[in-house]
Amino acid sequence: MTTTPMESPVRQARLSHGWELVELALRVKFIADALGETTPKVGDLVTSLFLWENQREQVPTSYEALLDLVFDAYTRRVPA
């Protein structure tokens, strides 16, 4: 029997927004810059995001909150 590893929450959230890895990296960079936080270059962020999505590295605590902000900021809300 073959088992498939569970998809990472970062990948699920990215795909639910319809973004490519580079689009998520650009959004992370934009939000981090707006908050005055230092982040690596976009290419390096893409590499990190790839590793996090494929569960090769754990998402650092400092990025968990930033990713939450990014996904929340770009979620379209429809008025009731």
C-alpha positions as CSV (number, residue, x, y, z in Angstrom):
1,M,0.0,0.0,0.0
2,T,1.3,3.4,-0.9
3,T,0.7,6.4,1.3
4,T,0.9,10.1,0.3
5,P,2.4,12.5,2.8
6,M,0.0,15.2,4.0
7,E,0.2,18.4,2.1
8,S,1.7,21.2,4.1
9,P,-0.5,24.0,5.3
10,V,1.7,26.6,3.5
11,R,1.2,24.8,0.2
12,Q,-2.6,24.3,0.8
13,A,-3.0,28.0,1.6
14,R,-0.9,29.1,-1.5
15,L,-2.8,26.9,-3.8
16,S,-6.1,28.0,-2.4
17,H,-5.2,31.5,-3.5
18,G,-4.0,30.3,-6.9
19,W,-0.5,31.6,-6.5
20,E,2.8,30.3,-7.8
21,L,5.7,30.1,-5.4
22,V,7.2,33.3,-6.7
23,E,3.9,35.2,-6.2
24,L,3.8,34.1,-2.6
25,A,7.5,35.1,-2.1
26,L,6.7,38.6,-3.6
27,R,3.8,39.0,-1.2
28,V,5.8,37.9,1.8
29,K,8.5,40.4,0.8
30,F,6.0,43.2,0.3
31,I,4.3,42.7,3.7
32,A,7.6,42.2,5.5
33,D,8.9,45.5,4.0
34,A,5.7,47.3,5.0
35,L,6.3,46.1,8.6
36,G,9.9,47.1,8.6
37,E,11.1,43.5,8.8
38,T,14.2,42.3,7.0
39,T,13.8,39.3,4.6
40,P,16.1,37.6,2.1
41,K,15.9,38.3,-1.6
42,V,12.8,37.0,-3.4
43,G,14.8,34.1,-5.0
44,D,16.0,32.9,-1.6
45,L,12.4,33.2,-0.3
46,V,11.2,31.0,-3.1
47,T,13.8,28.4,-2.1
48,S,12.8,28.5,1.5
49,L,9.1,28.3,0.7
50,F,9.7,25.3,-1.5
51,L,11.6,23.6,1.4
52,W,8.8,24.4,3.8
53,E,6.0,23.3,1.4
54,N,7.8,20.0,0.8
55,Q,8.4,19.5,4.5
56,R,12.2,19.4,4.1
57,E,12.5,22.2,6.6
58,Q,10.2,23.5,9.3
59,V,8.8,26.9,8.9
60,P,10.6,29.2,11.4
61,T,8.5,30.7,14.1
62,S,9.3,34.2,12.8
63,Y,7.7,33.4,9.4
64,E,4.6,31.6,10.7
65,A,3.0,34.9,11.8
66,L,4.2,36.7,8.6
67,L,2.7,34.0,6.4
68,D,-0.6,34.2,8.3
69,L,-0.6,38.0,7.7
70,V,0.1,37.5,4.0
71,F,-2.7,34.9,3.5
72,D,-5.1,37.1,5.5
73,A,-4.2,40.3,3.7
74,Y,-4.8,38.8,0.3
75,T,-8.1,37.0,1.2
76,R,-10.9,38.6,-0.6
77,R,-13.8,39.3,1.7
78,V,-17.3,39.7,0.3
79,P,-19.5,42.1,2.2
80,A,-22.6,40.5,3.8
